Amino acid sequence: MGENVSSSDCPRAQAIDLLGHSYLNTIIPCSYIKEHLPPSKRSGPVQVEFTMYIQDINSISAANMDFRVDLFLHMTWEEPRLTLDGVGQGSGERDHLTLPAYVIDHLWTPDPYVTNAKDAAITKLTTTYASVTLYRNHTIRYSARVYSTIACQMEFHGYPMDVQTCAMIMQSFMYSPTEVEFNWRKWNPVMINKELKLLQFQLHRPLNNYVNMSSHDELGHGDRHVRQLVVELQFSREIGHHLVQTFVPSFLVVALSWFSFWLGLEAIPGRVTLLVTSLLTITTLFTGIKEGLPPVAYVKAIDVWMAGCMVFIFAALGEFVVVRVLNVMHTHHRLHNSQHHAPPQQPPPPLYRQPSHPPATLHPENGVATAAVTAWDPEVGNASLHPPSVTNAAHTMQVGRLSLQWTDSKTGEVKILWKEIDKASRIVFPLMFLLFMGIYFPILISRIF
């Protein structure tokens, strides 16, 4: 493979010498053209083998529908045009030679790109984190520390207990599968950092990787076949964050609105303030949750929960309006009945009164004198000023078919409609909300929603 050609006779060697990399002339022959594909066995495609080690996954953004991944990418292929003869000779000679990243600029390299990547780059600090390893069997191994932002078509129907399946799709940018064939390494092609922890998600392991053959080409080359290497990452959102930040606060706000049923109508300003504040609080909480999500057109699980909370608070506000209207009707009819059963007006007293003790009347039968009884006697006068009680008549108030007040036949207790509605709401509202929770959470947990 090696060719003993001086630098003056080889323009490529001269260019390498100018860069200060003259030692590469012992590895790369003068006839080497990096734009040409390496010769392959049986005139088949160049076999390129990939391995990947995922170091970190972070910045999983629901609003932007993407995530960032930091990984080590390794590519291996054969290059029969290279040789290691004359390199590393002597004692301790090794079967490979590791060179800096700039060597790759003088060699043919595969052209992988991630089809759904928003950006990708090799990590740099004081130097580029990449290397080229040449083996005596003409194998080249290129390794690089890469970071990339990957787009993911997320679905939020089950949010905040959604499961997102995101894929990294890698293929050749220029070559067809008949020229260059990408493959995963046969053993452990995709590895992941065992200490990797995500903030709001749980990463399902092991990762699913496979080769996808597609006839769809994003480059617009018609029906050219494309060979894709796919890595699927499945993220399951943890409920702990939203349990503390969403579900518990919204439940407490709804429960706070139920306190209005114990306030009665003696504290109308306080009752209205409590209900309106609860409604505004739940609306503000809902708005804060939506800021971290894209404006999707479908209904999410969190939308159902927040809408349910708003309906219960609004129902409590509506219950107050109904109770207040019934209270006004009850008061009006009670005053009307009081005026209807009021005693008639007494005639004005005369200008003079009969003596307090009228003359006695002599009864010839027994010869006993008795005093004449008149309406001005204190006992008779007081009895005439207080007519029979009308309370029993007022125990039942009915407007059409609506009973505003009635008497319990078992206890004899007087019942008022608006007070009974308040008492019933203290039990009905919590029970209905518990029923709502009993339906909502099992569906959410089972991912059926």
C-alpha positions as CSV (number, residue, x, y, z in Angstrom):
1,M,0.0,0.0,0.0
2,G,2.7,2.4,0.8
3,E,4.3,4.4,-2.0
4,N,7.8,5.9,-1.6
5,V,7.1,9.1,-3.4
6,S,8.8,12.3,-2.4
7,S,6.8,15.3,-1.4
8,S,8.0,17.3,-4.4
9,D,6.4,14.8,-6.7
10,C,3.0,14.6,-4.9
11,P,0.9,17.8,-4.6
12,R,-1.2,16.2,-1.8
13,A,1.9,15.4,0.2
14,Q,3.1,19.0,-0.3
15,A,-0.2,20.3,1.1
16,I,0.1,18.0,4.1
17,D,3.7,19.2,4.7
18,L,2.5,22.8,4.7
19,L,0.1,21.9,7.4
20,G,2.9,20.4,9.5
21,H,1.5,16.9,9.3
22,S,4.2,15.3,7.3
23,Y,4.1,12.1,9.2
24,L,0.7,11.4,7.4
25,N,2.6,10.9,4.2
26,T,3.8,7.6,5.5
27,I,0.2,6.5,6.1
28,I,-1.7,8.1,3.2
29,P,-0.3,7.2,-0.3
30,C,0.2,9.9,-2.9
31,S,-2.5,8.3,-5.1
32,Y,-5.1,8.6,-2.4
33,I,-8.2,10.6,-3.3
34,K,-10.5,11.2,-0.4
35,E,-13.5,12.0,-2.6
36,H,-13.5,8.5,-3.9
37,L,-15.2,5.6,-2.1
38,P,-12.9,3.0,-0.5
39,P,-12.8,-0.2,-2.6
40,S,-15.1,-2.8,-1.0
41,K,-15.2,-6.5,-1.1
42,R,-17.1,-8.1,-4.0
43,S,-17.8,-4.6,-5.3
44,G,-20.5,-4.1,-2.7
45,P,-21.4,-1.0,-0.7
46,V,-18.9,0.3,1.9
47,Q,-20.0,-1.1,5.2
48,V,-20.1,1.5,8.0
49,E,-20.8,0.2,11.5
50,F,-22.1,2.6,14.2
51,T,-22.1,2.5,18.0
52,M,-23.5,5.1,20.3
53,Y,-23.1,5.9,24.0
54,I,-25.6,8.3,25.4
55,Q,-24.0,10.4,28.1
56,D,-26.8,12.8,29.0
57,I,-30.4,13.8,28.0
58,N,-31.6,17.1,29.1
59,S,-33.8,20.1,28.2
60,I,-36.8,18.1,27.3
61,S,-39.1,20.9,26.2
62,A,-42.8,20.3,25.7
63,A,-43.3,23.9,24.4
64,N,-40.6,23.4,21.6
65,M,-41.2,19.7,21.2
66,D,-37.5,18.8,21.3
67,F,-34.8,17.5,23.6
68,R,-31.0,17.8,23.8
69,V,-28.8,14.7,23.9
70,D,-25.0,14.4,24.5
71,L,-23.4,11.3,23.2
72,F,-20.3,9.6,22.0
73,L,-20.6,8.5,18.4
74,H,-18.3,5.8,16.9
75,M,-18.1,5.0,13.2
76,T,-16.0,2.1,11.9
77,W,-15.2,1.2,8.2
78,E,-12.4,-0.3,6.2
79,E,-10.0,1.7,4.1
80,P,-7.7,-0.7,2.2
81,R,-5.8,2.2,0.6
82,L,-4.1,3.1,4.0
83,T,-1.3,1.3,5.7
84,L,0.6,1.5,9.0
85,D,3.9,0.2,7.6
86,G,6.8,2.1,9.1
87,V,4.7,3.6,11.9
88,G,5.3,2.5,15.5
89,Q,8.1,0.1,14.6
90,G,10.4,-1.2,17.3
91,S,9.7,-2.5,20.7
92,G,6.2,-2.1,22.0
93,E,4.8,-1.8,18.5
94,R,1.0,-1.7,18.7
95,D,-1.6,-2.9,16.2
96,H,-3.2,0.5,16.0
97,L,-2.4,4.2,15.9
98,T,-4.6,7.0,17.4
99,L,-4.4,10.3,15.8
100,P,-6.0,13.8,16.4
101,A,-9.3,14.8,14.8
102,Y,-7.7,16.9,12.0
103,V,-6.5,13.7,10.3
104,I,-10.1,13.1,9.3
105,D,-9.8,16.1,6.9
106,H,-7.4,14.1,4.7
107,L,-9.4,10.9,4.6
108,W,-12.7,9.7,3.1
109,T,-15.4,9.7,5.8
110,P,-19.1,8.6,5.9
111,D,-21.6,11.4,5.9
112,P,-24.2,10.6,8.5
113,Y,-26.8,13.2,9.5
114,V,-29.7,13.0,11.9
115,T,-32.8,13.8,9.8
116,N,-34.8,15.2,12.8
117,A,-32.0,17.2,14.4
118,K,-32.5,20.9,14.8
119,D,-28.7,21.4,15.3
120,A,-25.7,19.2,16.0
121,A,-22.0,19.8,16.6
122,I,-18.9,18.2,18.0
123,T,-18.1,19.4,21.5
124,K,-15.1,21.7,21.8
125,L,-13.3,23.2,24.8
126,T,-9.5,23.6,24.3
127,T,-9.6,21.2,21.4
128,T,-12.1,19.3,19.3
129,Y,-13.3,16.2,21.2
130,A,-12.8,13.7,18.3
131,S,-10.1,11.2,17.3
132,V,-9.2,8.8,14.5
133,T,-7.8,5.3,15.2
134,L,-6.1,3.4,12.4
135,Y,-5.7,-0.4,12.7
136,R,-3.3,-2.6,10.9
137,N,-6.2,-4.5,9.3
138,H,-7.0,-1.2,7.4
139,T,-9.9,-0.4,9.7
140,I,-10.6,3.2,10.6
141,R,-12.5,4.1,13.8
142,Y,-13.7,7.7,14.1
143,S,-15.0,8.8,17.6
144,A,-16.5,12.1,18.6
145,R,-18.4,13.7,21.5
146,V,-21.5,15.1,19.9
147,Y,-24.4,17.2,21.2
148,S,-27.6,17.7,19.3
149,T,-31.1,19.1,19.7
150,I,-33.6,16.5,18.4
151,A,-37.1,17.3,17.3
152,C,-39.8,15.0,18.6
153,Q,-43.4,14.9,17.5
154,M,-45.0,14.8,20.9
155,E,-48.6,13.9,21.8
156,F,-50.2,15.5,24.8
157,H,-53.6,13.8,25.0
158,G,-52.6,12.2,28.3
159,Y,-50.7,15.2,29.7
160,P,-49.5,15.3,32.5
161,M,-49.1,11.5,32.5
162,D,-48.2,11.2,28.9
163,V,-45.6,8.9,27.4
164,Q,-43.5,10.4,24.6
165,T,-41.7,8.2,22.1
166,C,-38.9,10.1,20.4
167,A,-36.6,8.8,17.7
168,M,-33.1,9.7,16.5
169,I,-33.0,8.8,12.8
170,M,-29.6,8.7,11.1
171,Q,-28.9,8.1,7.4
172,S,-26.3,9.0,4.8
173,F,-26.7,12.5,3.3
174,M,-25.2,11.8,-0.1
175,Y,-24.8,8.1,-0.7
176,S,-27.5,5.5,-1.5
177,P,-27.5,2.1,0.2
178,T,-25.9,0.6,-2.8
179,E,-22.9,2.8,-2.3
180,V,-22.6,3.1,1.5
181,E,-24.5,0.9,3.9
182,F,-25.1,1.9,7.5
183,N,-25.4,-0.8,10.2
184,W,-25.6,-1.0,13.9
185,R,-22.9,-3.0,15.7
186,K,-24.1,-6.5,16.3
187,W,-23.6,-6.4,20.1
188,N,-24.6,-3.5,22.3
189,P,-24.9,-0.9,19.6
190,V,-26.6,1.7,21.8
191,M,-25.5,2.1,25.4
192,I,-26.6,4.7,28.0
193,N,-25.1,6.2,31.1
194,K,-26.3,4.1,34.1
195,E,-26.3,7.2,36.3
196,L,-28.5,9.2,33.9
197,K,-31.5,10.8,35.7
198,L,-34.2,13.0,34.2
199,L,-36.1,15.8,36.1
200,Q,-39.7,15.1,35.1
201,F,-39.4,11.9,33.1
202,Q,-38.4,8.3,33.4
203,L,-36.5,6.8,30.5
204,H,-37.6,3.3,29.6
205,R,-34.8,0.9,29.1
206,P,-33.4,-0.9,27.2
207,L,-33.6,1.4,24.3
208,N,-35.0,0.2,21.0
209,N,-32.7,0.4,18.0
210,Y,-33.3,-1.0,14.5
211,V,-32.6,-0.4,10.8
212,N,-35.4,1.1,8.7
213,M,-35.5,0.8,4.9
214,S,-37.5,3.6,3.4
215,S,-38.3,4.7,-0.1
216,H,-38.9,8.3,1.0
217,D,-36.0,10.6,0.5
218,E,-36.1,14.1,2.0
219,L,-33.4,15.3,-0.4
220,G,-35.8,15.1,-3.3
221,H,-34.0,12.3,-5.2
222,G,-37.3,10.6,-6.2
223,D,-37.8,7.0,-5.2
224,R,-34.2,6.4,-4.1
225,H,-34.1,3.9,-1.3
226,V,-32.8,5.2,2.1
227,R,-31.3,3.1,4.8
228,Q,-31.9,4.6,8.3
229,L,-30.5,3.8,11.7
230,V,-33.2,4.5,14.3
231,V,-32.9,4.8,18.1
232,E,-36.2,5.1,20.0
233,L,-36.3,6.9,23.3
234,Q,-39.4,6.5,25.4
235,F,-40.0,9.1,28.1
236,S,-42.7,8.6,30.7
237,R,-43.6,11.8,32.6
238,E,-43.5,11.5,36.3
239,I,-46.7,12.5,38.1
240,G,-45.0,13.8,41.3
241,H,-44.3,17.3,40.0
242,H,-47.8,17.9,38.8
243,L,-49.3,16.2,41.8
244,V,-47.7,18.9,44.0
245,Q,-47.9,21.8,41.6
246,T,-51.3,21.2,39.9
247,F,-53.6,18.6,41.4
248,V,-53.3,19.3,45.1
249,P,-53.5,23.2,44.8
250,S,-56.5,23.0,42.4
251,F,-58.3,20.5,44.8
252,L,-57.7,22.8,47.7
253,V,-59.2,25.8,45.8
254,V,-62.3,23.8,45.0
255,A,-62.6,22.6,48.6
256,L,-62.2,26.3,49.7
257,S,-65.3,27.2,47.6
258,W,-67.4,24.7,49.6
259,F,-66.9,26.8,52.8
260,S,-69.4,29.2,51.4
261,F,-72.2,26.7,52.1
262,W,-71.6,27.2,55.9
263,L,-71.5,31.0,55.7
264,G,-75.2,31.4,55.1
265,L,-76.8,34.6,53.8
266,E,-75.8,36.7,56.7
267,A,-72.3,37.2,55.1
268,I,-73.2,37.9,51.5
269,P,-70.1,40.0,50.7
270,G,-67.8,37.4,52.2
271,R,-69.5,34.6,50.4
272,V,-69.3,36.3,47.1
273,T,-65.7,37.3,47.6
274,L,-64.7,33.7,48.5
275,L,-66.3,32.2,45.4
276,V,-65.1,34.8,43.0
277,T,-61.5,34.6,44.4
278,S,-61.6,30.8,44.1
279,L,-62.7,31.1,40.4
280,L,-60.0,33.6,39.6
281,T,-57.3,31.5,41.4
282,I,-58.2,28.4,39.4
283,T,-58.1,30.4,36.2
284,T,-54.7,31.8,37.0
285,L,-53.4,28.3,37.9
286,F,-54.7,27.0,34.6
287,T,-53.0,29.8,32.6
288,G,-49.7,29.0,34.3
289,I,-49.9,25.4,33.3
290,K,-50.7,26.2,29.7
291,E,-47.6,28.4,29.3
292,G,-45.3,25.4,29.3
293,L,-47.3,23.6,26.5
294,P,-47.7,24.3,22.8
295,P,-51.1,25.5,21.7
296,V,-52.4,22.2,20.5
297,A,-55.9,21.9,19.0
298,Y,-57.0,18.9,20.9
299,V,-58.2,18.4,24.5
300,K,-55.6,17.2,27.0
301,A,-56.1,15.4,30.2
302,I,-55.1,18.4,32.3
303,D,-57.7,20.5,30.4
304,V,-60.4,18.1,31.6
305,W,-59.2,18.3,35.2
306,M,-59.0,22.1,35.2
307,A,-62.3,22.5,33.4
308,G,-63.9,20.2,36.0
309,C,-62.5,22.3,38.9
310,M,-63.8,25.5,37.2
311,V,-67.3,23.9,36.7
312,F,-67.5,22.9,40.4
313,I,-66.5,26.4,41.6
314,F,-68.9,28.0,39.1
315,A,-71.6,25.6,40.3
316,A,-71.0,26.8,43.9
317,L,-71.4,30.4,42.7
318,G,-74.6,29.5,40.8
319,E,-75.9,27.7,44.0
320,F,-75.4,31.0,45.9
321,V,-77.4,32.9,43.3
322,V,-80.3,30.4,43.5
323,V,-80.2,30.4,47.3
324,R,-80.3,34.2,47.3
325,V,-83.2,34.4,45.0
326,L,-85.2,31.8,47.1
327,N,-84.3,33.8,50.2
328,V,-85.8,37.0,48.7
329,M,-88.9,35.1,47.6
330,H,-89.3,33.6,51.1
331,T,-88.9,37.0,52.8
332,H,-91.4,38.6,50.4
333,H,-94.1,36.0,51.0
334,R,-93.5,36.0,54.7
335,L,-94.1,39.8,54.9
336,H,-97.1,39.4,52.6
337,N,-98.6,36.7,54.9
338,S,-97.9,38.8,58.0
339,Q,-99.9,41.7,56.5
340,H,-102.7,39.5,55.4
341,H,-103.2,37.9,58.9
342,A,-102.7,41.2,60.9
343,P,-105.6,42.2,63.3
344,P,-108.0,44.9,62.2
345,Q,-107.4,48.5,63.4
346,Q,-109.0,49.3,66.8
347,P,-111.3,52.3,66.9
348,P,-109.9,55.3,68.7
349,P,-110.8,55.6,72.3
350,P,-113.6,57.9,73.3
351,L,-113.0,61.3,74.8
352,Y,-114.1,60.0,78.2
353,R,-114.2,56.6,79.8
354,Q,-116.7,54.9,81.9
355,P,-115.8,54.5,85.5
356,S,-113.3,51.8,86.2
357,H,-115.7,50.2,88.6
358,P,-119.2,50.5,87.2
359,P,-122.1,50.4,89.6
360,A,-123.1,47.0,90.9
361,T,-126.2,45.4,89.5
362,L,-128.5,43.9,92.0
363,H,-129.8,40.4,91.1
364,P,-133.2,39.9,92.8
365,E,-132.8,36.2,92.6
366,N,-130.0,35.9,95.1
367,G,-129.8,39.5,96.3
368,V,-126.1,39.7,95.4
369,A,-124.7,42.7,93.7
370,T,-122.1,42.0,90.8
371,A,-120.0,44.4,88.8
372,A,-120.9,45.0,85.2
373,V,-118.1,43.6,82.8
374,T,-117.1,45.9,79.9
375,A,-114.5,45.8,77.1
376,W,-112.4,48.3,78.9
377,D,-111.6,46.0,81.8
378,P,-107.8,45.2,81.7
379,E,-108.3,41.5,81.2
380,V,-110.9,41.8,78.4
381,G,-109.0,44.7,76.8
382,N,-105.8,42.7,76.6
383,A,-107.5,39.7,75.1
384,S,-109.1,41.8,72.5
385,L,-105.8,43.4,71.4
386,H,-104.2,40.0,70.7
387,P,-106.0,38.0,68.0
388,P,-105.4,34.2,67.5
389,S,-101.8,33.3,66.3
390,V,-101.3,33.1,62.6
391,T,-98.0,31.1,63.0
392,N,-99.6,27.8,61.9
393,A,-100.8,29.4,58.8
394,A,-97.3,30.6,57.9
395,H,-95.6,27.3,58.3
396,T,-96.3,26.5,54.7
397,M,-95.3,28.8,51.8
398,Q,-95.8,27.7,48.3
399,V,-95.4,29.5,45.0
400,G,-96.9,27.4,42.3
401,R,-95.4,24.0,42.8
402,L,-92.4,25.4,44.6
403,S,-92.5,25.1,48.4
404,L,-90.5,27.8,50.0
405,Q,-91.3,26.6,53.5
406,W,-92.9,23.6,55.0
407,T,-93.2,21.6,58.2
408,D,-91.5,18.2,58.6
409,S,-94.2,15.6,59.3
410,K,-91.8,13.5,61.4
411,T,-90.1,16.1,63.5
412,G,-92.5,19.0,63.3
413,E,-89.6,21.2,62.4
414,V,-90.1,24.1,60.1
415,K,-88.0,23.7,56.9
416,I,-87.0,26.6,54.7
417,L,-86.0,25.8,51.1
418,W,-82.9,27.9,50.7
419,K,-81.4,26.7,54.0
420,E,-82.1,23.1,53.0
421,I,-80.3,23.6,49.7
422,D,-77.2,24.9,51.5
423,K,-77.3,21.9,53.8
424,A,-77.6,19.5,50.9
425,S,-74.8,21.2,49.0
426,R,-72.4,20.6,51.9
427,I,-72.7,16.9,51.1
428,V,-73.6,16.8,47.4
429,F,-70.7,18.9,46.1
430,P,-67.9,16.9,47.9
431,L,-69.5,13.6,46.9
432,M,-69.8,14.7,43.2
433,F,-66.2,15.9,43.2
434,L,-65.0,12.6,44.6
435,L,-67.0,10.8,41.9
436,F,-65.3,13.0,39.3
437,M,-61.9,12.1,40.8
438,G,-62.8,8.4,40.9
439,I,-63.5,8.4,37.2
440,Y,-60.7,10.8,36.1
441,F,-57.6,9.3,37.7
442,P,-58.2,5.6,36.9
443,I,-58.6,6.6,33.2
444,L,-55.5,8.8,33.4
445,I,-53.3,6.2,35.0
446,S,-54.4,3.4,32.7
447,R,-53.4,5.7,29.7
448,I,-56.9,5.1,28.2
449,F,-57.7,8.8,28.2
